[in-house]
């Protein structure tokens, strides 16, 4: 019993010092089943732990000190992993390196901080727990732009997305998230990430700075008459020789 007490004290000291990248993950001290994160079970055989993912759409919930299971998100047992404020970021109660992106009341994502980082809910971000090696600088994306609520992207590669919402009378945006799986692209027409084969151009909208004929964004044999940012009449079919040149 004294040894178990020492283990618990050690875990508390390590996590509170923000030195380890496993703060909050379950440490097995006896046989049983616990939550390793909101989406993963920890199967304990004595002090040996075997992580086991919950089925897709299920959340981990603990019903006693030595028993846990995977439940529908609507179940009381899963309430520790459910969001209560939107949009916001919520710490994973079982794994200090993970957090929950609370997008809408019906949509939340389970994210993980990078190496050597832990999520601090009061700061709403992942913070370094140790010195990380220098990284190769990348060209940052421009700040998200919002003028209506919903999912959007400002990424010219269409590999990321964010969510726009109204907060205290002004438009705000969530953190920018990558499409999952990584080979998917954000389709602005349907507002979700899709396989490349399903990716389609944006629906045609007349540019505000062009008056005259403007090529369609999808059909190469159609153009539109635009004036003052609005379309005049219906789309117009054109001959191939005309459509191969810029009619604007």
N, C-alpha and C positions, 0 to 999 in steps of 0.2 A: 504493500500500500504506500509506503514511503517513497519507493521508486516511482510509482505512478504520479504521486504528487510532484516529484522533482521534474518529471517529463512535462507536466502541465505548466509549471512555473517557467520552464525553459522556453516552451512554445510562446507563452505570453510575452516574455522579455524580447525574443527575437522579432515577433511581429510588431510590437510597439516601437521597436527601434528602426523599423523600415529597412532592414538590411537584407532580408531574404526575399527571393522572388516567389516563395510558396506560402506567404502569410495567408492564413485562412483555410488552406487546403486541409482536409482531414488527415490526421495522423493516427494510425491504428494502434491502440493499446490493449485491445481485447477483440475477440471474435464477434462479428456482427455485420450489419450493413448500415452505412451512413451516406450522407451527401458529400461528394467531392467537389461539386459545383452545382449550379442550377440545372445543368443538363447531363450530369454524370454521377453515377453511384460509386461508392467506395466499398468494395467487398473485402472485409477484413478477416483474415485467418490468423489470429493472434496479432502479432505486430506487422504481418505481411499484408500489403494492400494491393488489390487489383482493381483499377478503374474500369468501369463498364458504362458506356453511354446509354442514356435513356432513349426509348424509341422516339422517332421524329414527332414533334408536337407535344411531347410530354415533359413535365418538369419534376425535378427531384423534391421530395419533401420528407422530413424526419418526423416519425410518430413516437419515438422514444430515444433514449440515449444509445441504443444498440440496434435500432430498426428504422429503415427508411424504404421508400419505394418511389416509383415514377407515376405521376398522376396527371389527369387532364388539368389544364391551367385554371379551369373553373372550380376545381376542388379546393376545400379549405386547407388540405395538407400542403398545397403548393403556394399558399399565399405569401410566403417569405420571398418567393421569386417573381411575384407579380408587381407591376408598376402601380403607383397610386397618384402620380403626377405626370402630366404630359405637356409638351415634350420635355424630357429631362434625362439625366443619366443616374442610374441606381447601382450601388455596389452589389456584386454577387455576395450574398451572405455566407457562402461556403468557401469561396476562393478569392483571396485578396488581389489576384492578378486579373480577375475578370469583372465585367460590369454589364449592366443591362441598358440598352438604348431604348428608352421609352418614347416611341414615336407618336402613336395614337392609342386610344383606349383598346383598340383591337389589334395593334401591331407593335411588337417589340422584338429587338434583336439581342443576341447574346454575344458579346464581344470580349476580346482578350487584349490586355496591354502588351506592349513589346517586351523583349528580354530585359530583365533587371528593372522592371517598372511595376508599380502596384497602383491600384485605383484608389484615389482619395475622394470620397463623395462630397465632402465639404468644398473641395476645389473644383469638382466636376471634371477631373482630368487624371491621366496616368502620370505619376511622378517617378523620377529616377530613384532607385534604392541603392545603386552603386554607380561608380563611374563607368560609363559605356565607351567603347572605342569610337573614334570619329567616324562619321558616315559621309558618304559622297553626297554633296549638295544636289538637290533637284530643283527644277523650276516650279515654284509654287503656283497653284491654281489661283485665279482671281477670286475675291470674296464672293460668296453666293449672293445672287440678286433675287429679290422676292417682290412680287406685286399681287400675288394671289396664293391661297392656301393649297398645299399639295406637294407632291414629289416633283423634283426638277433636277437639272444638271447644268453646270457651266463648264464642263470638261469637254474639250474638243475631241478627245478620244472616246467619249461616251462610256468610260469605264467606272465612273463614280456617280453618286447621287446625293441629294440632301432633301430635307423636308422644310417647307416654308409655313409659318404660322404667325398669327397676329398676337402680340403681347403688349398689353397696356397702350394700345393705340398705334403701335408701330410694327412693321414687318420684321421678323427675325427668322433665322435659319438654324437648323441643327448642325452638328458636326458633319463633314463630308465623309461618306462611307463608300467603300469599294463594292462593285457588283460581286455577288456570289452565285455560282462559282466564278473564278477569275476570268474564265473565257467568255462570260456573258457581257452584253453591252446594254446600257440604259437606252430604252426606246422612249423618246419624248412623246410619242403619240399615244402609247398605252400606259406610260408612267411606271414601268417596271423594267427590270433587267431581263433580257431575253437572249437566246442563242443568236449568233451572228446571222444564221440563215433566216431568222424571223425579223431581223432589223430592217426597218423601212424608213425612208426619208420623212422629215416633218411634213405635216399637212401644209399645203401652200398658203402663204399669207403675203399679201402685197407689201413690198417695202415702202416705207414712208418717204424715201428720198428719190424714188423713181416714178416718172410719169410716162406711160407707154407700154410696149409689149414686154412681158417678163416670162421667161421659160418656166414651165412647171417643174417642181422639185422631184417628181417621180416619173412622169410620162414624157418621153423624149419627143413625142409628136403632137404636143399640146402647148399652147402659150396662153397667157392671161393679159387682159388690158387693165392696167392699174392707173389710178389717178388719185392723188392726195391720200395715199395709203389704203385705198379701197378698190375692190375689183369692179370693173364696169362690164356688165353683161355676163354671159357665160364663157367658160373656157373655149378656146378656138383651136380646132385641129389645123395642122399646117403641113405643107409638103416637106419631105425630108431635107431638101436642099436649103430650105429656109431655116429649119430647126437646127441645122448644123452650125449656123452662125449666131452671134449674139445679136438678138433683135433689140436689145436695150442699148 
